[in-house]
Amino acid sequence: MKTPLREQTVLTEAVTHFIERLHERFSGIRIRAIAPYEDEEFALEILVPAGINIDEVEAFSLRECIYLEDHYNVYLLARVAYAG
């Protein structure tokens, strides 16, 4: 089943907002799309380089995901890991 254009647009706006906020806050991180685990509409992996506190990135991304859910009605999952 195809996602209606309006829902795709809202999802695109939400994901763009999320990525921009993370890059504004944490210089040097990498973000890539991954397959959703369960019922999320989109999932991302945030790769954190040495020198950046991974717990701070994880807490910030969780707050942003909650914001997206409240303001866009979009369910986004962010997995945070150290860059290899």
C-alpha positions as CSV (number, residue, x, y, z in Angstrom):
1,M,0.0,0.0,0.0
2,K,1.4,3.4,-0.9
3,T,1.7,6.1,1.6
4,P,-0.5,9.2,0.7
5,L,1.5,12.2,-0.5
6,R,0.5,14.3,2.5
7,E,1.9,11.7,4.9
8,Q,5.1,11.4,2.9
9,T,5.6,15.2,3.0
10,V,5.0,15.3,6.8
11,L,7.5,12.4,7.3
12,T,10.1,14.2,5.1
13,E,9.7,17.4,7.0
14,A,10.0,15.6,10.4
15,V,13.1,13.6,9.4
16,T,14.7,16.8,7.9
17,H,14.0,18.6,11.1
18,F,15.6,15.8,13.2
19,I,18.7,15.6,11.1
20,E,19.2,19.4,11.0
21,R,18.8,19.7,14.8
22,L,21.3,16.9,15.4
23,H,23.9,18.4,13.1
24,E,23.4,21.9,14.7
25,R,24.2,20.4,18.1
26,F,26.8,17.8,17.4
27,S,29.5,18.5,14.8
28,G,31.0,15.4,13.2
29,I,28.2,12.9,13.7
30,R,27.0,10.8,10.8
31,I,23.4,9.8,10.3
32,R,22.0,7.2,8.0
33,A,18.7,5.5,7.4
34,I,18.1,2.0,8.6
35,A,15.2,-0.4,8.4
36,P,12.6,0.2,11.1
37,Y,12.4,-2.4,13.8
38,E,8.7,-2.5,14.5
39,D,6.0,0.1,13.8
40,E,8.2,3.2,13.4
41,E,7.6,5.1,10.2
42,F,11.4,5.8,9.9
43,A,14.5,4.8,11.6
44,L,18.0,6.3,11.7
45,E,21.4,5.3,13.0
46,I,23.5,8.1,14.5
47,L,27.2,7.4,14.4
48,V,29.1,9.3,17.1
49,P,32.8,9.9,16.7
50,A,35.3,9.7,19.6
51,G,35.3,12.9,21.7
52,I,31.5,13.3,21.7
53,N,29.5,12.0,24.6
54,I,27.3,9.2,23.3
55,D,24.9,9.6,26.2
56,E,24.3,13.2,25.5
57,V,23.6,12.4,21.8
58,E,21.2,9.7,22.8
59,A,19.3,11.9,25.3
60,F,19.1,14.7,22.8
61,S,17.8,12.4,20.0
62,L,15.2,10.9,22.3
63,R,13.9,14.4,23.1
64,E,13.8,15.2,19.4
65,C,11.9,12.0,18.6
66,I,9.3,12.9,21.3
67,Y,9.0,16.4,19.8
68,L,8.4,14.9,16.3
69,E,5.8,12.6,17.7
70,D,4.0,15.5,19.4
71,H,4.2,18.0,16.6
72,Y,4.2,15.9,13.4
73,N,2.5,12.7,14.6
74,V,5.5,10.8,13.2
75,Y,7.1,7.8,14.9
76,L,10.9,8.0,14.4
77,L,13.4,5.6,15.9
78,A,17.0,6.8,16.4
79,R,19.7,4.2,17.2
80,V,22.9,5.8,18.6
81,A,26.3,4.0,18.3
82,Y,29.9,4.9,18.3
83,A,31.4,5.3,14.8
84,G,33.8,2.5,13.9
